[in-house]
């Protein structure tokens, strides 16, 4: 799966704040994601993001 900046993912487990939706802010050797609920940002490896992802919403699905 290839991730793109601006897309969103829904995680399997909620963040400590209770949010499950994350915005992808940077893609490279690692991925920077931001919690939509509290604004916390994290850098994770691609494998870690794949493991935590329940649903991937591409840019087109976000705007609909």
N, C-alpha and C positions, 0 to 999 in steps of 0.2 A: 504494500500500500504506500502511495506517495502522499505526503502531507503538503498542504499549501498554506501560505500566510493568509490570514483572514478567515480561514475555515474554523469550524467549531467541532469539538468532540464532547460526547456525553460519557462520563466515566462510570465504571461498574459500581464503585463505592463512592459515597459522598465525601467531600472535603470536610475538614473540621468545622467549617462555618455552615455546613449543610448543603452547599451548592454542588451540582454535578456537571454543570456546563463550563467548558474551558475554551478560550479563544487562543488559536495558534498565532503567536507573534513573530517567531523566527524559526527558520528551518535551516539546518546545516548538519554538522557532525552530531549536534544535539538539537533538541527542540525546546523553544521557550514557550510555555503556556501560561495563560492568565485566567484565574478564577473569575467568572462573570459576577459572582455574588459579592465577594469581599475585595477583589482586586489583587490578591496575592499572586506573585509570579514565581515560576519554578523552571529550572533547566533540567530536562530529563533526556536520557538517550532514546533513540528510536525504539529500541526493544522495550524499554520501560513504558513508553507511550502506547505501543501496540498492546501490551499486557493490560493496561488500565482502561483501554477504550472499549466501550460497549457499542456506541453508534458514532459514525463519522458523518458530519454534515458538511458537504462541500459548499463553496461560495454560492452556487446557484440555489441550493436548498436553504441557505440562511436568509436570502432575500425574499423568498416566497412566503 
